[in-house]
Amino acid sequence: MDDEQKETHRPNGPVILTRRDFIKGVGMGGGALVLLGQFGINGLAWALSGDPELKMVLVDYTKCTGCRTCETACSAKNRPVSLDGRELPGLGNPHFANIRVHSFNPDVDVPSVCAMCADNPCVKACPVEPDAKTGRRALYRDDKTRGIRNDAGRCLGCRSCAKACAAQRTGVISPNPATGKPERMCTLCGGDPQCVKRCPFGALSYVEVRRDRKFYGLGPEKIAAELAKNWYGTAGFGGAK
């Protein structure tokens, strides 16, 4: 059964509960005893294993060919151009993409994108004092899209967020070489990720954040090493090509 759901049996047959159903039931007091009795501690761990408000782009590395279509789609969406007062998709230069495909030798391609971490290590690392009105630091999570954004006007360009991301998670945040201000944070394209939509091989999907997925939060080098070991029988690789 899909681990996004759990099944319990009643006299009239099985009942399927989603994680949200489970959490709602636990929150209703007496319902907690019923649900915990049916599912136990492991069921509770399952229910709390992700943040239902957060979604991310998930990669199936067995399907990725390294074609970089995702980079083009991302760049075209997030770097639009204006023509006669109309906003149109940009040229799609992969250099400006928020998703980045890292290619390794032996042949392993690892698209790297923001993990949408619930604990926000990049935001916590920002030294800018929270705004008195909004509570936001220079780096913050957008209330609508839930993506990580930067207030360039308040940002110090100290690179603390990028260092935290590299040390603790995927390392996708890239400081601008001139200003030091963070770039490459996934915008999720407002809830319709173009990289997912345009991937010709179905290697990308738009899913709920779950920290128990095998490669969640890992940088491309660690993922490549594991894939190389599984696919080619070697734990080593020649690094990014």
Phi and psi in degrees as a GROMACS rama.xvg file:
@    title "Ramachandran Plot"
@    xaxis  label "Phi"
@    yaxis  label "Psi"
@TYPE xy
-54.73  130.893  ASP-2
-75.7402  3.92554  ASP-3
-84.4342  -4.58188  GLU-4
-134.965  159.282  GLN-5
-135.267  152.101  LYS-6
-118.077  135.313  GLU-7
-126.955  155.375  THR-8
-108.335  132.463  HIS-9
-121.772  169.629  ARG-10
-53.3107  -32.9359  PRO-11
-90.3478  8.07677  ASN-12
120.214  -179.405  GLY-13
-69.7002  148.379  PRO-14
-120.141  126.776  VAL-15
-95.5232  127.848  ILE-16
-116.732  135.693  LEU-17
-85.9602  169.069  THR-18
-58.4589  -39.5336  ARG-19
-64.1998  -40.2896  ARG-20
-58.6794  -43.9523  ASP-21
-61.7495  -49.8419  PHE-22
-62.1317  -41.3856  ILE-23
-60.8634  -42.1808  LYS-24
-63.919  -42.6436  GLY-25
-62.8107  -34.3486  VAL-26
-73.1958  -6.44997  GLY-27
-98.8309  28.9682  MET-28
70.8575  -101.396  GLY-29
-58.7004  -27.8949  GLY-30
-62.1294  -24.5296  GLY-31
-61.8275  -42.6091  ALA-32
-64.8594  -40.0686  LEU-33
-64.1224  -49.0871  VAL-34
-68.3302  -40.7797  LEU-35
-67.3686  -33.0505  LEU-36
-65.1693  -36.1132  GLY-37
-78.668  -39.9184  GLN-38
-108.509  -22.1105  PHE-39
73.9141  -173.81  GLY-40
-63.6131  -37.1389  ILE-41
-62.1231  -36.1984  ASN-42
-64.8329  -38.8668  GLY-43
-66.0379  -41.2491  LEU-44
-61.5632  -40.4673  ALA-45
-59.3275  -45.182  TRP-46
-64.9569  -33.1011  ALA-47
-96.9691  8.07366  LEU-48
-75.3268  -9.28084  SER-49
-147.523  166.257  GLY-50
-98.7082  113.738  ASP-51
-64.6942  -11.9802  PRO-52
-90.0485  -12.5668  GLU-53
-104.363  135.011  LEU-54
-127.778  159.196  LYS-55
-147.903  169.467  MET-56
-92.4841  121.257  VAL-57
-105.441  138.989  LEU-58
-106.468  132.114  VAL-59
-100.178  100.636  ASP-60
-67.3452  -20.3433  TYR-61
-73.3155  -15.5243  THR-62
-104.425  -16.7092  LYS-63
-72.3262  131.366  CYS-64
-106.259  -0.808483  THR-65
74.7315  24.1772  GLY-66
-73.7681  -19.4423  CYS-67
70.7577  16.3038  ARG-68
-59.5837  -36.601  THR-69
-59.5004  -38.8629  CYS-70
-65.6977  -42.7478  GLU-71
-63.2191  -45.3378  THR-72
-63.5451  -41.7729  ALA-73
-63.6534  -47.6525  CYS-74
-63.6583  -41.3236  SER-75
-63.2541  -37.7365  ALA-76
-75.5255  -44.0773  LYS-77
-92.4242  -6.76722  ASN-78
-125.146  64.3368  ARG-79
-70.4009  166.051  PRO-80
-121.682  154.099  VAL-81
-106.011  134.209  SER-82
-141.05  116.852  LEU-83
52.7702  42.4582  ASP-84
80.3341  0.226086  GLY-85
-106.563  142.016  ARG-86
-92.966  122.565  GLU-87
-121.757  157.964  LEU-88
-56.0541  143.873  PRO-89
-74.0451  -173.185  GLY-90
-72.779  -16.2675  LEU-91
79.9831  31.5905  GLY-92
-66.3535  116.944  ASN-93
-57.0965  -23.8903  PRO-94
-58.9937  -28.3762  HIS-95
-99.6531  11.0048  PHE-96
-75.6983  149.746  ALA-97
-86.2336  -27.1057  ASN-98
-92.4091  135.375  ILE-99
-127.076  130.925  ARG-100
-94.5135  119.035  VAL-101
-101.891  126.018  HIS-102
-108.978  132.892  SER-103
-123.424  164.668  PHE-104
-123.38  120.352  ASN-105
-63.6083  167.522  PRO-106
-60.2674  97.6119  ASP-107
-137.768  127.694  VAL-108
-113.979  127.573  ASP-109
-126.892  98.4144  VAL-110
-67.0753  132.88  PRO-111
-119.14  128.454  SER-112
-145.317  158.228  VAL-113
-53.2017  135.152  CYS-114
-85.358  -1.59765  ALA-115
52.4773  46.0203  MET-116
-55.7272  130.825  CYS-117
-67.0329  -28.56  ALA-118
-92.3582  -0.878265  ASP-119
48.1179  58.1312  ASN-120
-60.6815  -31.6157  PRO-121
-68.4132  -42.0738  CYS-122
-66.8597  -42.1883  VAL-123
-63.4029  -29.4073  LYS-124
-77.1477  -16.8222  ALA-125
-65.2009  123.314  CYS-126
-82.574  -5.55286  PRO-127
-69.9216  131.788  VAL-128
-63.0015  140.002  GLU-129
-58.3735  140.282  PRO-130
-63.628  137.124  ASP-131
-61.7257  -30.8263  ALA-132
-89.8733  -47.0276  LYS-133
-96.4913  -19.3982  THR-134
76.4857  8.0841  GLY-135
-90.7347  142.472  ARG-136
-84.229  -173.188  ARG-137
-62.6823  -38.9135  ALA-138
-99.2045  132.952  LEU-139
-154.676  166.061  TYR-140
-95.1242  126.133  ARG-141
-66.771  132.014  ASP-142
-63.3426  -31.7914  ASP-143
-89.937  -54.8911  LYS-144
-83.9805  -20.8127  THR-145
69.6814  6.85187  ARG-146
-81.0649  165.48  GLY-147
-88.63  127.981  ILE-148
-126.705  162.597  ARG-149
-125.399  132.934  ASN-150
-89.1482  97.5453  ASP-151
-59.6797  -29.6087  ALA-152
-68.4861  -26.4702  GLY-153
-104.52  -15.0671  ARG-154
-66.3675  136.296  CYS-155
-88.7686  -11.9493  LEU-156
68.8078  28.948  GLY-157
-82.2533  -13.5739  CYS-158
71.8499  11.411  ARG-159
-62.2677  -38.2691  SER-160
-64.7791  -41.1442  CYS-161
-65.8276  -39.1579  ALA-162
-65.4999  -40.5973  LYS-163
-66.359  -41.0964  ALA-164
-63.964  -42.2614  CYS-165
-68.7754  -36.1637  ALA-166
-78.4599  -33.3421  ALA-167
-111.059  -21.9831  GLN-168
-139.565  -136.405  ARG-169
-77.9738  -21.3909  THR-170
75.7133  24.4501  GLY-171
-76.2397  -25.6646  VAL-172
-67.9913  126.36  ILE-173
-122.818  116.399  SER-174
-66.5225  139.302  PRO-175
-61.5561  129.619  ASN-176
-57.1358  -31.716  PRO-177
-87.2289  -39.7437  ALA-178
-106.288  -19.4065  THR-179
78.7269  -1.04527  GLY-180
-81.1536  144.831  LYS-181
-70.3804  142.82  PRO-182
-136.687  175.808  GLU-183
77.2711  10.2351  ARG-184
-73.5537  132.958  MET-185
-67.1975  132.701  CYS-186
-94.0068  -9.28249  THR-187
59.5917  11.3942  LEU-188
51.3531  37.8831  CYS-189
68.9782  21.0674  GLY-190
103.436  2.56751  GLY-191
-135.168  70.6355  ASP-192
-56.6533  119.711  PRO-193
-71.7554  -26.8608  GLN-194
-63.1413  -39.7901  CYS-195
-66.3372  -45.0533  VAL-196
-65.1635  -35.7629  LYS-197
-96.1642  -9.44373  ARG-198
-60.8972  119.835  CYS-199
-75.2437  -9.53735  PRO-200
-116.949  5.79028  PHE-201
66.351  29.3321  GLY-202
-82.0575  -13.6804  ALA-203
-117.703  144.197  LEU-204
-141.758  157.848  SER-205
-107.608  107.928  TYR-206
-135.974  169.331  VAL-207
-68.0719  141.24  GLU-208
-66.7935  128.268  VAL-209
-137.389  123.56  ARG-210
-76.8337  -7.91941  ARG-211
-92.8386  2.79719  ASP-212
-69.6456  148.15  ARG-213
-53.3887  -48.3992  LYS-214
-103.264  13.948  PHE-215
-59.6119  130.01  TYR-216
76.4784  4.47307  GLY-217
-89.9097  149.053  LEU-218
-76.015  164.094  GLY-219
-60.6724  -34.5141  PRO-220
-65.3122  -42.5484  GLU-221
-67.2539  -39.762  LYS-222
-64.963  -44.345  ILE-223
-61.3321  -39.9298  ALA-224
-62.879  -41.2251  ALA-225
-68.9018  -41.4143  GLU-226
-66.0412  -40.6256  LEU-227
-62.5184  -38.183  ALA-228
-64.7794  -43.1275  LYS-229
-72.675  -39.2718  ASN-230
-88.3954  -35.5908  TRP-231
-120.037  -1.21178  TYR-232
74.7221  22.2043  GLY-233
-134.928  139.496  THR-234
-87.3679  -10.7301  ALA-235
-101.012  160.244  GLY-236
-152.042  164.564  PHE-237
-82.0646  3.73204  GLY-238
88.3103  175.976  GLY-239
-64.4081  138.451  ALA-240
